[in-house]
Amino acid sequence: MSASEVTAYIKAQDPTKAKTLEAMRKLLLEIEPKLEQTVAWKSAMFKYQDKFVVGLCAHKAHMSFSLPSSELLGTFTEDLKDFVVSKNSFQFGVDQVLPKKLVSKLVKARLAEIRGSK
């Protein structure tokens, strides 16, 4: 799995979702350029040191942003109060690029968790 498969995943979406996914991908790689890209669980996934950091998935009526750590996601209750949150993901609009500040907080927290688990 590779960046080219993520590109194919993005291009397979309708134009609105594809534009949002591409903007989110760019944002994630700006925050951490060393993220590896793959497709898993029918989602665009981003890994660091062979561990999943975050995922993006296009659904019929929304997008989802996932963290593979439900415990970590639970620490962002205040930041995510305006989103529909499940165990390890939250929903956002198909035409909504998440704020860089929020995405950066989530990514950096997950990276710290990965680095601490060595």
C-alpha positions as CSV (number, residue, x, y, z in Angstrom):
1,M,0.0,0.0,0.0
2,S,1.3,3.4,-0.8
3,A,0.5,7.1,-1.6
4,S,-0.6,6.1,-5.0
5,E,-3.3,3.9,-3.5
6,V,-4.5,6.8,-1.4
7,T,-4.5,8.9,-4.5
8,A,-6.7,6.3,-6.2
9,Y,-9.0,6.2,-3.1
10,I,-9.4,10.0,-3.2
11,K,-10.0,10.1,-7.0
12,A,-12.7,7.4,-6.6
13,Q,-14.8,9.8,-4.5
14,D,-17.2,12.4,-5.9
15,P,-15.6,15.8,-6.6
16,T,-16.6,17.4,-3.3
17,K,-15.4,14.6,-1.1
18,A,-12.2,14.2,-3.2
19,K,-11.4,17.9,-2.8
20,T,-11.9,17.7,1.0
21,L,-9.8,14.5,1.3
22,E,-7.0,16.0,-0.8
23,A,-7.0,19.1,1.4
24,M,-6.9,17.0,4.5
25,R,-4.1,14.8,3.2
26,K,-2.1,17.9,2.4
27,L,-2.7,19.3,5.9
28,L,-1.7,16.0,7.5
29,L,1.6,15.9,5.5
30,E,2.3,19.6,6.4
31,I,2.0,18.7,10.1
32,E,4.1,15.6,9.8
33,P,5.9,15.1,6.5
34,K,7.2,11.6,7.6
35,L,3.7,10.1,7.6
36,E,3.4,7.1,5.4
37,Q,0.2,6.7,3.4
38,T,-1.8,3.6,2.9
39,V,-5.3,2.3,2.4
40,A,-6.8,0.1,5.2
41,W,-10.4,-0.6,6.3
42,K,-11.6,1.2,3.1
43,S,-10.0,4.4,4.5
44,A,-7.0,6.6,3.7
45,M,-4.7,5.8,6.6
46,F,-1.5,7.6,7.7
47,K,1.2,5.8,9.6
48,Y,4.4,6.6,11.5
49,Q,7.0,4.0,12.4
50,D,4.6,1.3,11.1
51,K,1.8,2.4,13.5
52,F,-1.5,4.0,12.5
53,V,-1.7,7.7,13.4
54,V,-5.0,8.8,11.8
55,G,-7.4,7.8,9.1
56,L,-9.8,9.6,6.8
57,C,-12.9,8.0,5.3
58,A,-15.6,9.2,3.0
59,H,-19.1,8.1,3.7
60,K,-22.4,8.8,1.9
61,A,-23.3,11.9,3.9
62,H,-20.2,12.7,5.9
63,M,-16.4,12.2,6.3
64,S,-14.8,10.6,9.3
65,F,-11.4,11.3,11.0
66,S,-10.2,8.5,13.1
67,L,-7.6,7.9,15.8
68,P,-6.7,4.3,16.5
69,S,-6.6,5.2,20.2
70,S,-10.1,5.6,21.7
71,E,-8.5,6.6,25.0
72,L,-6.6,9.4,23.3
73,L,-9.6,10.6,21.4
74,G,-11.5,10.8,24.7
75,T,-9.1,13.4,26.0
76,F,-10.3,15.9,23.3
77,T,-13.9,16.1,24.4
78,E,-13.9,19.9,24.6
79,D,-12.2,20.3,21.2
80,L,-14.7,17.9,19.6
81,K,-17.9,19.1,21.2
82,D,-19.3,20.3,17.9
83,F,-18.8,17.0,16.1
84,V,-20.5,13.6,16.2
85,V,-18.0,11.4,18.1
86,S,-17.9,7.6,18.3
87,K,-15.4,5.4,20.0
88,N,-12.3,6.2,17.9
89,S,-13.5,8.7,15.3
90,F,-15.6,11.8,14.6
91,Q,-17.7,13.0,11.7
92,F,-17.3,16.1,9.7
93,G,-18.9,17.6,6.6
94,V,-18.1,16.3,3.1
95,D,-17.1,19.9,2.2
96,Q,-15.4,20.8,5.5
97,V,-11.6,20.9,5.9
98,L,-10.9,20.6,9.6
99,P,-9.0,23.5,11.2
100,K,-5.2,23.0,11.2
101,K,-5.0,23.8,14.9
102,L,-7.3,20.9,15.7
103,V,-5.7,18.4,13.3
104,S,-2.3,19.4,14.6
105,K,-3.3,18.7,18.2
106,L,-4.7,15.3,17.3
107,V,-1.7,14.2,15.2
108,K,0.9,15.5,17.7
109,A,-0.9,13.7,20.6
110,R,-1.0,10.5,18.6
111,L,2.7,10.8,17.6
112,A,3.6,11.4,21.2
113,E,1.7,8.3,22.2
114,I,3.5,6.2,19.5
115,R,6.9,7.5,20.5
116,G,6.2,6.8,24.2
117,S,5.2,3.2,23.5
118,K,8.7,2.2,22.3
